[in-house]
Structure formats: structure tokens, C-alpha cells
Amino acid sequence: MTVTVNQQSGSLASGFTYVLIPTVTSVLPNSGATVGGTAVTITGTNFASGASVTFGGTAATNVAVASATQLTATAPAGTAGAVTVTVTVAGQSGSLASGFTYLIIPTVTSVSPSGGPTAGGTAVTITGTNYAVGRP
């Protein structure tokens, strides 16, 4: 880098570094439980050592850069719905809008009756939480 004032110049070798902006093209898997803990692989460009990852603004853990185009991370806890996944390298960020969707995972607390004939036909009641109409 060189600065010139009144025809006098001063220089600083390696005084400025160009930083490539990362991009995020995919997150696999692209969904997980609201409690967090989903291990994901993020694909994009210009990833480098020291990269950080956020899901909807919340920091991921266990970020490991495998190459300039792939890294792994563990999704933090979040609220149900789609969030933006952002990778930041050397102060530059790239994002994928709606890159990850948090799902409320249903639970089963009881099944009644707990058995029936092998021929089938027994009506069963399943009790739990977070059931939704039309959800498989």
C-alpha cells in the first residue's frame, strides 16, 4: 500500500489484504429439531480456517472447515420455522436465506391398548405432544 502527499510517498508492504466473500449454496440436512444438535454439512465457496456459522443469528458449534467449498457445524437450538444460514470468514459474510428449517419433533408418551391380535383391526390411541394435522 502506498500513500502519496505533496509528491512524497510512503509505503507499507502487505498493508492491505483482499478477502474473498464466502457464499453458501446448500445445507444438508436442511432441517432439524428445535432443540438443536443437528450435524450439518454446508457447501459454498471461499471457506477458510476460522470461519464461523450462524443459524438465524445464533452461533453454531463444532465448526470445522473441510475445504474451501465445504464445512461442517452443529445447529444451535432455535424456534420452529426457516432461518438464514450465514458463514463468516475474516469479517466477510455469505448467507443462504431459508437455508435451514427448525421442526418441532412429536413425542409419544403412551399407546393404548398396548397389544392386540395378529389379525389386526384393533383401534389404538396414541398420546403425546406436537402432533399436527396432515403431518406423517
C-alpha positions in Angstrom: 0.0 0.0 0.0 1.4 3.4 -0.9 0.3 6.9 0.1 1.4 10.0 -1.7 1.2 13.5 -0.3 2.8 16.6 -1.9 4.8 14.3 -4.2 6.2 12.4 -1.2 5.4 8.7 -0.9 5.3 6.3 1.9 4.7 2.5 1.6 3.7 -0.4 3.9 4.4 -3.8 2.4 1.4 -6.2 2.9 -0.6 -3.3 4.4 -3.9 -4.4 2.8 -5.3 -7.9 2.1 -8.1 -8.7 -0.2 -10.6 -11.1 1.4 -12.9 -13.3 -0.7 -16.5 -13.1 0.3 -17.9 -16.6 1.2 -21.1 -17.9 -0.4 -23.5 -20.6 0.9 -25.2 -22.7 -1.7 -26.6 -25.6 0.4 -27.1 -27.0 3.9 -27.6 -30.8 4.4 -29.6 -31.9 6.1 -31.7 -28.7 5.7 -33.9 -29.3 8.7 -33.7 -30.4 12.3 -35.2 -30.3 15.7 -35.8 -27.0 17.6 -33.7 -28.4 20.4 -30.6 -28.1 18.2 -27.8 -30.6 17.8 -28.2 -31.4 14.1 -24.9 -32.0 12.4 -24.9 -30.3 9.0 -22.6 -30.0 6.0 -22.5 -26.6 4.4 -21.4 -26.2 0.8 -20.4 -23.0 -0.8 -17.2 -21.1 -1.7 -14.3 -19.2 -0.1 -14.4 -21.0 3.2 -11.3 -20.8 5.3 -9.9 -21.6 8.7 -11.5 -19.6 11.5 -14.9 -19.5 9.7 -18.0 -19.0 11.9 -21.6 -20.1 11.2 -24.9 -18.8 12.5 -28.4 -20.1 12.1 -30.9 -17.3 12.3 -28.3 -15.2 14.0 -27.4 -17.8 16.7 -23.9 -19.2 16.6 -23.4 -22.8 15.6 -20.9 -25.1 17.4 -18.3 -27.5 16.3 -17.5 -25.6 13.1 -14.8 -27.4 11.1 -13.6 -26.3 7.6 -13.0 -29.3 5.4 -12.1 -27.4 2.3 -12.7 -24.0 0.6 -16.1 -25.3 -0.5 -17.3 -27.4 2.4 -17.6 -27.2 6.2 -19.4 -28.9 9.0 -21.2 -27.5 12.0 -23.8 -28.3 14.7 -27.0 -26.3 14.6 -27.9 -24.5 17.8 -31.4 -24.6 19.3 -34.0 -22.4 17.5 -37.7 -21.7 17.1 -39.8 -23.5 14.6 -39.5 -22.2 11.0 -37.0 -21.4 8.3 -33.8 -19.4 9.2 -30.9 -17.9 7.3 -27.6 -19.8 7.5 -24.6 -17.4 7.4 -20.9 -18.2 7.1 -18.4 -15.5 8.1 -14.7 -15.6 7.2 -12.3 -12.7 8.1 -15.2 -10.3 8.6 -16.9 -11.1 5.3 -20.3 -13.0 5.3 -22.3 -15.0 2.8 -25.8 -16.3 3.6 -28.5 -18.7 2.3 -32.0 -17.4 3.2 -34.3 -20.2 4.5 -31.2 -22.5 4.4 -32.4 -24.5 7.5 -35.8 -25.2 8.9 -36.4 -25.9 12.6 -39.0 -28.6 13.2 -41.0 -29.3 16.3 -40.5 -33.1 16.8 -43.5 -35.0 18.0 -43.3 -37.3 21.1 -45.2 -40.4 22.1 -45.9 -40.8 25.8 -48.4 -43.7 25.6 -50.1 -46.2 23.4 -53.4 -47.8 24.5 -54.1 -50.6 24.3 -50.5 -51.9 24.2 -51.3 -55.0 22.3 -53.9 -56.8 20.1 -54.5 -59.8 17.8 -52.1 -60.5 15.0 -55.0 -60.3 12.6 -55.1 -56.5 13.2 -58.2 -54.3 13.5 -57.5 -53.0 17.0 -58.2 -49.3 17.5 -55.2 -47.7 19.1 -55.0 -44.3 20.9 -51.5 -42.7 20.7 -50.9 -39.9 23.2 -48.1 -37.4 23.0 -47.2 -33.8 22.0 -46.6 -31.7 18.9 -49.0 -33.6 16.6 -50.2 -31.7 13.6 -52.9 -32.5 11.0 -51.6 -33.8 7.8 -48.1 -34.5 9.2 -46.8 -38.0 8.5 
